[in-house]
Amino acid sequence: MSFPRLVPATALALIGGALACGGQGEMVLLNGAGATFPNIIYQKWITDYNTANPGVQLNYQSIGSGGGIQQYTDGTVDFGASDAPMTEEEMAKVEGNVLHIPMVLGAVVPTYNLPEVTETIRFAPEALAGIYLGEITRWDDVRLRSTNPGVTLPDREIVVVRRSDGSGTTYIWTEFLSAISSDWQSKVGTGKSVNWPVGIGGRGNEGVSATVQQTPGAIGYVELGYAMLNNMAVGAVRNAHGNFVTPDLSTVSEAAAGTAATLGPDTDFRISLINAPGERTYPVASFTWLLVRRDYGEDAAKAKALVEFIWWALMQGQASAEALGYAPLPQAVLPLVEAHLKAVSAAGSAVWSGAGTN
């Protein structure tokens, strides 16, 4: 399946430091870093918000979820971003001073470069595990042909492309492979970084996308928005109900629809949507999270500005999600997110002020 080309979000200029802001006091500068998975929509949101709110300037660096968690832990950024929830060990390093705030839903999709194939290739989960284990090495392998009757798959070597950096996208992909393949679980497992049996590495979703596009016979895994942005072919994946589902916004939303109804006010949102129930559910979907401190110490201005930006992104920014390849959060989730934002404080006092954002 191929997607129409999208216009990339406006590039965000780096801010050199705090500047005076027309008599309204010092500009609040917020720096964040992390996941490449949501980078497309984060840059769109930040550009729009910076324009509408000249007293606040945000900067986000797309360095991968592993880097985002590390910089958040080191305290070198005001917020982090990750597609993989922090582990208990990682949370202990910040003494639990973190909230996982879901922002949108996305999907990790198998994308390939086979110019001679015009049909959408259908992948059994076991075949994807076999490819990434190095057991399926050619496109005309019977395990691929069996799920693609009527499609002429070429006698061509499969070039496996994977992430070279610590990545939430990798976490989602390997979580899926672990869920459907005991061999993958025992030999490789789940993680932001793993010991890959085969493949060439690309940095970020951007790097994997570029490598697949430049390499005939390649297969890689990227966030759905990157496949849409680059007009890349993506495969349909068999879900838990046995249906081959093409990733799109409706099938990604299905992954969260049932889960949202089960969440309570005390959830920390570290929730897996892998192989979620539903006949039309795409099986490799996930929330993507901002990592926000429960308490920002004496910096109430930063804490308040960050909470207001997040609430704006959830209330107004969600309208940009679908055009950029992301599914908006289900409405049932928003009151739960609001409760989390109300818990953000500075010096022990909540900074929520009715989310009076533009």
C-alpha positions in Angstrom: 0.0 0.0 0.0 1.3 3.5 -0.8 0.2 6.8 0.6 -0.1 10.3 -0.8 2.9 12.5 -0.2 2.5 14.9 2.8 4.1 18.3 3.2 6.7 18.1 6.0 6.2 20.3 9.1 8.0 23.6 9.2 11.5 23.2 10.5 11.9 24.6 14.0 14.6 27.2 14.6 16.8 26.7 17.6 16.5 29.3 20.3 19.7 30.6 21.7 18.5 31.8 25.1 15.9 33.6 27.1 14.9 36.9 25.4 12.8 39.8 26.5 9.3 39.6 25.3 7.6 43.0 24.6 7.1 44.1 28.2 5.5 40.8 29.2 8.6 39.6 31.1 11.2 37.1 30.2 10.5 34.5 27.5 10.0 31.0 28.9 12.2 28.6 27.0 11.4 24.9 27.2 13.8 22.3 25.8 12.8 18.7 25.1 14.4 15.7 23.4 13.5 12.1 22.6 11.5 9.9 20.3 11.7 10.2 16.5 8.4 8.4 16.3 6.3 11.5 17.1 8.8 14.1 15.7 6.6 15.1 12.7 3.7 16.1 14.8 5.7 17.5 17.7 7.5 19.9 15.3 4.1 20.9 13.8 2.7 21.6 17.3 5.7 23.5 18.5 5.9 25.7 15.4 2.2 26.5 15.7 2.4 27.1 19.5 5.5 29.3 19.3 3.8 31.5 16.7 0.6 31.9 18.8 2.4 32.3 22.1 5.4 34.6 21.7 6.1 34.5 25.4 6.9 30.8 25.2 9.4 29.1 22.9 9.8 25.3 22.7 12.6 23.3 21.1 12.5 19.6 20.5 15.4 17.4 19.4 14.6 14.1 17.7 17.3 11.9 19.1 15.5 8.6 19.9 13.6 7.4 22.9 16.7 6.1 24.6 18.4 9.5 24.3 15.3 11.2 25.5 15.1 9.1 28.7 18.8 9.6 29.3 18.6 13.4 28.9 15.4 13.5 31.1 17.2 11.5 33.8 20.3 13.7 33.6 18.1 16.8 33.9 19.5 18.4 30.8 16.0 18.9 29.3 12.7 20.2 30.7 10.7 17.3 29.2 11.5 14.0 27.5 9.7 11.9 24.9 9.5 8.2 24.5 7.6 5.5 22.7 8.8 3.0 25.3 7.6 3.5 28.9 10.4 4.0 31.4 11.2 0.8 33.3 11.0 0.6 37.1 14.8 0.9 37.2 14.8 4.0 35.0 12.1 5.6 37.1 14.0 4.9 40.3 16.9 6.9 38.9 14.7 10.0 39.0 13.1 9.0 42.3 9.7 8.5 40.6 9.6 12.2 39.6 8.0 11.4 36.2 4.6 11.3 34.6 3.9 9.5 31.3 1.6 11.8 29.4 0.2 10.1 26.2 0.0 12.5 23.3 -1.2 10.6 20.2 -1.3 7.1 18.9 0.9 5.8 16.2 1.8 2.5 14.5 5.1 0.8 13.6 4.8 -0.6 10.1 6.8 -2.9 7.9 8.0 -0.9 4.9 9.8 -2.4 1.8 11.4 -1.5 -1.5 10.2 -3.8 -4.2 9.6 -1.7 -7.3 8.4 -4.8 -9.2 5.5 -5.5 -6.8 2.5 -3.3 -7.0 0.2 -5.2 -4.6 0.2 -4.8 -0.8 2.3 -7.6 0.7 0.7 -9.5 3.5 2.9 -10.5 6.4 2.2 -13.2 8.9 3.8 -12.2 12.2 5.9 -15.3 12.2 7.4 -14.4 8.8 8.4 -10.9 10.1 10.1 -12.6 13.1 11.8 -15.0 10.6 13.1 -12.1 8.5 14.5 -10.3 11.5 16.0 -13.5 12.9 17.8 -14.0 9.5 15.9 -17.3 8.8 13.9 -15.9 5.8 16.5 -14.4 3.5 14.7 -14.1 0.1 11.5 -12.5 -1.0 10.2 -15.6 -2.8 10.5 -17.8 0.4 7.4 -20.0 0.7 6.6 -18.5 4.0 6.0 -15.2 2.2 4.4 -16.7 -0.9 1.9 -18.6 1.2 0.2 -15.5 2.5 0.3 -13.7 -0.8 -1.5 -15.9 -3.4 -1.5 -14.3 -6.8 1.4 -12.0 -6.0 4.7 -12.6 -7.8 7.3 -12.1 -5.2 10.8 -11.6 -6.8 13.8 -14.0 -6.4 15.7 -11.3 -4.6 17.7 -11.1 -1.4 15.9 -9.5 1.6 18.0 -6.6 3.0 17.0 -6.1 6.6 17.1 -2.6 7.9 16.8 -1.8 11.6 17.5 1.0 14.1 21.1 1.7 15.2 20.1 3.9 18.1 18.2 3.4 21.3 14.6 3.6 20.1 11.0 3.4 21.3 10.1 2.4 17.7 12.4 -0.6 18.2 10.8 -1.3 21.6 7.4 -1.4 20.0 8.6 -3.6 17.1 10.5 -6.0 19.3 7.6 -6.2 21.8 5.4 -7.3 19.0 7.9 -9.9 17.7 8.4 -11.2 21.3 4.6 -11.5 21.7 4.2 -13.7 18.5 7.5 -15.6 18.4 8.9 -17.7 21.2 12.1 -17.9 19.2 12.4 -14.1 19.1 11.6 -13.8 22.8 14.3 -16.3 23.8 17.0 -15.3 21.3 16.5 -11.5 21.2 13.7 -10.2 23.4 12.2 -6.7 23.8 14.1 -3.5 24.3 14.9 0.0 23.0 18.2 -1.5 21.9 18.7 -5.3 21.2 21.4 -7.5 19.8 20.1 -7.8 16.3 20.8 -11.2 14.5 21.0 -9.5 11.1 20.5 -6.1 9.4 22.0 -2.8 8.7 21.4 0.1 11.0 19.8 3.5 10.4 19.6 6.3 12.9 16.1 7.4 13.8 12.9 6.7 11.8 14.5 9.2 9.3 17.5 7.0 8.8 15.6 3.7 8.4 13.2 5.4 6.0 16.1 6.7 3.9 18.0 3.4 3.9 14.9 1.4 2.7 14.2 4.0 0.0 17.7 3.8 -1.3 18.0 -0.1 -1.2 16.1 -2.3 -3.6 15.0 -5.4 -1.8 15.1 -3.8 1.6 12.6 -4.1 4.5 12.5 -1.9 7.5 10.2 -0.8 10.3 9.1 2.8 10.7 6.4 4.9 12.3 3.3 5.2 10.1 3.7 8.9 9.6 7.2 8.5 8.1 5.8 6.0 5.6 3.1 8.4 4.7 5.5 11.4 4.5 7.8 9.5 2.2 5.1 7.7 0.1 6.6 4.3 1.1 5.0 1.0 0.5 3.8 -0.7 3.7 2.6 -4.2 4.4 -0.6 -5.6 5.9 0.0 -7.6 9.1 -2.1 -10.4 10.5 -3.7 -9.5 13.8 -4.8 -11.5 16.8 -8.1 -12.3 15.1 -6.3 -13.8 12.1 -7.1 -10.9 9.8 -4.5 -9.1 7.6 -4.9 -5.5 8.5 -3.3 -2.6 6.6 -2.1 0.2 9.0 -4.1 3.4 8.7 -5.6 5.8 11.2 -8.8 3.9 11.7 -7.1 0.5 12.4 -4.6 2.2 14.8 -7.5 3.9 16.6 -9.2 0.5 17.0 -6.2 -0.6 19.1 -6.9 2.0 21.8 -10.7 2.0 21.7 -11.2 -1.0 23.8 -8.3 -0.3 26.1 -9.4 3.2 26.9 -12.6 1.9 28.5 -10.6 -0.1 31.0 -8.5 2.7 32.4 -9.0 4.2 35.8 -8.0 7.6 37.2 -4.9 6.2 38.8 -3.4 4.7 35.6 0.2 5.7 34.9 -0.5 5.1 31.1 2.4 2.7 30.7 0.1 0.5 28.7 0.8 -1.8 25.8 -1.4 -1.9 22.8 0.4 -4.8 21.1 -2.0 -7.3 19.6 -5.0 -5.4 21.1 -8.4 -7.1 20.5 -10.6 -6.2 17.6 -11.2 -7.6 14.1 -10.0 -4.4 12.5 -7.2 -3.7 14.9 -3.7 -3.1 13.5 -1.5 -5.2 15.9 1.6 -3.0 16.2 0.2 0.2 17.7 1.3 2.3 20.7 0.8 5.5 22.6 3.7 7.9 22.5 4.4 9.7 25.7 5.9 13.0 27.0 7.9 12.5 30.1 7.0 15.3 32.6 8.2 15.9 36.1 5.8 15.7 38.9 7.5 18.6 40.6 9.7 21.3 38.9 11.2 22.7 42.0 11.4 26.5 42.1 10.7 26.9 38.3 7.0 27.5 38.4 7.1 29.5 35.1 8.5 26.5 33.2 6.1 24.0 34.8 3.1 26.1 34.1 4.1 26.9 30.5 4.7 23.2 29.8 1.4 22.1 31.3 -0.4 24.7 29.2 1.4 23.6 26.0 0.5 20.0 26.6 -3.1 20.8 27.2 -3.2 22.9 24.1 -1.7 20.0 22.1 -4.4 17.7 23.5 -7.3 20.1 23.0 -6.4 21.9 19.7 -3.3 20.2 18.4 -5.0 16.8 17.9 -6.7 18.3 14.8 -3.3 18.1 13.1 -2.8 14.4 14.0 -4.5 12.6 11.2 -3.0 14.6 8.3 0.4 13.7 9.7 -0.2 10.0 10.1 -1.1 9.8 13.8 -4.4 8.8 15.4 -5.8 11.3 18.0 -6.3 10.1 21.6 -9.7 8.6 22.3 -12.0 11.1 24.1 -12.3 8.8 27.1 -8.6 9.2 27.8 -8.5 13.0 28.0 -10.1 13.4 31.5 -7.5 11.0 32.8 -4.7 13.0 31.2 -6.1 16.2 32.7 -5.9 14.6 36.2 -2.2 13.9 35.6 -1.5 17.5 34.5 -3.3 18.8 37.5 -0.7 16.8 39.6 2.3 18.7 38.1 3.7 21.1 40.7 6.5 23.5 41.5 7.9 23.7 45.0 5.0 21.5 46.1 2.2 23.8 44.6 0.1 22.7 41.6 0.6 24.9 38.5 -2.6 24.0 36.8 -4.7 27.1 36.3 -7.7 25.8 34.4 -5.4 25.2 31.4 -6.1 28.7 30.2 -4.1 28.3 26.9 -4.6 29.9 23.6 
